[in-house]
Amino acid sequence: MRARRCRIWVGCIAAGIGAMATADELSFDDATRVADAALDEVRGGFEIPAILLASMTLERSAYVNGELVLSRSVSIPDIANMTSEQATALAAAAGTLLIQNGPNNAFNVADLGPASTVIQNTLSNQHLVTLTTLSVEVNSLGAFRELNFQDSLRDSLVIPGVR
């Protein structure tokens, strides 16, 4: 019995080595290339449905003692169709904010990454506030209703026990 198991095991190893040798011999150098247009038809990806609309607004502001000292904002009504002007405005609004209150403030903005906020204050008894508000709206309620309708329709057409 033990000899039989050993022969089976050796046979499996030999078959695996043979399969590896065969796989190494395969070459796609002589294969016909598929045109990019044909591949584009079958490739997967992500596509936002035409009925889905997403918009966003970014607002950043800073207040010193209740007084607005800095404000940046951008509104993009349709993210899927963002213009280059809107993208530039978004980059500007998401850039580094530097608020300096009082004398002798020094800071190198190049030391920070994007969307940073730095507040330097050398005065006493100051009320400093920064606000960042990101509002995103998606009209997905209609998409959920459509999905629910399709599920209900499928469920009503399916006969129990029949595939």
C-alpha positions in Angstrom: 0.0 0.0 0.0 2.8 2.4 0.9 4.6 1.7 -2.4 1.4 2.4 -4.3 1.1 5.8 -2.6 4.7 6.6 -3.3 4.2 5.8 -7.1 1.1 8.0 -7.2 2.9 10.8 -5.5 5.9 10.5 -7.9 3.5 10.3 -10.8 1.8 13.5 -9.8 5.1 15.3 -9.5 6.2 14.1 -12.9 2.9 15.2 -14.4 3.3 18.6 -12.8 6.9 19.0 -14.1 5.7 17.9 -17.6 3.0 20.5 -17.5 5.5 23.2 -16.4 7.8 22.3 -19.3 4.8 22.5 -21.7 3.8 25.9 -20.3 7.4 27.2 -20.7 7.4 26.2 -24.3 4.3 28.3 -25.2 5.1 31.6 -26.8 2.8 34.3 -27.8 5.3 36.0 -30.1 3.7 34.5 -33.2 0.1 35.1 -32.0 -2.1 37.5 -33.9 -2.7 40.8 -32.0 -6.2 41.8 -31.3 -7.1 45.3 -32.4 -7.5 48.0 -29.7 -11.0 48.8 -31.0 -12.0 45.2 -30.5 -10.5 45.1 -27.0 -12.4 48.4 -26.1 -15.6 46.6 -26.8 -15.0 43.8 -24.2 -13.0 45.6 -21.5 -14.5 46.3 -18.1 -14.6 49.6 -16.4 -16.7 52.0 -14.4 -19.3 54.2 -16.0 -21.6 56.6 -14.3 -25.2 56.0 -15.5 -26.8 58.9 -17.4 -29.4 59.3 -14.7 -26.9 59.8 -12.0 -25.8 63.3 -11.2 -23.2 64.2 -8.6 -22.2 67.7 -7.6 -20.0 69.1 -4.9 -19.2 72.4 -3.2 -16.0 73.0 -1.2 -15.9 76.0 1.1 -12.9 77.0 3.3 -12.9 80.0 5.6 -10.9 81.5 8.5 -12.1 84.0 11.1 -10.1 86.0 13.6 -12.2 87.5 16.4 -15.4 86.9 14.4 -14.1 88.7 11.3 -13.7 86.8 8.1 -10.1 87.0 7.0 -9.9 84.4 4.3 -12.4 82.6 2.2 -12.1 80.1 -0.7 -14.9 78.2 -2.4 -15.7 76.3 -5.5 -18.9 74.7 -6.7 -19.0 72.0 -9.3 -22.6 71.3 -10.4 -21.8 68.1 -12.4 -18.6 66.2 -11.4 -18.8 63.9 -14.5 -18.6 66.9 -16.8 -16.1 69.1 -14.9 -14.5 71.7 -17.0 -10.8 72.7 -16.9 -11.8 76.0 -15.2 -13.7 74.1 -12.5 -10.7 71.8 -11.9 -8.4 74.8 -11.6 -10.8 76.5 -9.2 -10.9 73.2 -7.2 -7.1 73.0 -7.0 -7.0 76.6 -5.8 -9.7 76.1 -3.2 -8.0 73.0 -1.9 -4.6 74.6 -1.7 -2.7 75.6 1.4 -4.3 78.2 3.7 -1.9 80.4 5.7 -3.4 82.7 8.3 -1.0 84.9 10.3 -2.2 87.0 13.1 0.1 89.4 14.9 3.7 90.5 14.3 6.8 88.3 13.6 5.1 85.4 12.0 7.2 83.4 9.5 6.4 80.2 7.7 7.5 78.4 4.6 4.5 77.2 2.7 6.6 74.9 0.6 7.0 72.6 3.6 3.3 71.6 3.5 1.3 69.4 1.2 -2.0 70.3 -0.5 -5.2 71.1 1.5 -3.2 72.2 4.6 -4.2 74.9 7.0 -1.7 76.8 9.0 -2.6 79.4 11.7 0.1 81.5 13.3 -0.9 83.7 16.1 1.5 85.9 18.3 -1.2 87.8 20.0 -3.0 87.0 23.3 -6.8 86.6 23.7 -7.6 85.9 20.1 -10.6 83.8 18.9 -9.4 81.8 15.8 -11.8 79.7 13.8 -11.3 77.8 10.5 -14.1 76.0 8.8 -13.9 73.5 5.9 -17.2 72.4 4.5 -17.6 69.8 1.8 -21.1 69.3 0.4 -21.7 66.4 -2.0 -25.1 65.9 -3.6 -26.1 62.8 -5.5 -29.5 62.2 -7.1 -29.4 58.5 -6.4 -32.9 58.2 -5.1 -34.2 57.8 -8.7 -31.5 55.1 -9.3 -32.6 53.3 -6.2 -36.2 53.4 -7.2 -35.3 52.1 -10.7 -33.3 49.3 -9.1 -36.2 48.4 -6.7 -38.6 48.4 -9.7 -36.4 46.1 -11.6 -36.1 43.7 -8.7 -39.9 43.7 -8.1 -40.5 43.1 -11.8 -38.0 40.2 -11.9 -39.5 38.7 -8.7 -43.0 38.9 -10.2 -41.9 37.2 -13.4 -40.0 34.3 -11.8 -42.1 31.2 -11.2 -41.1 29.4 -8.0 -39.2 26.3 -8.7 -38.5 27.1 -12.4 -35.2 28.4 -13.5 
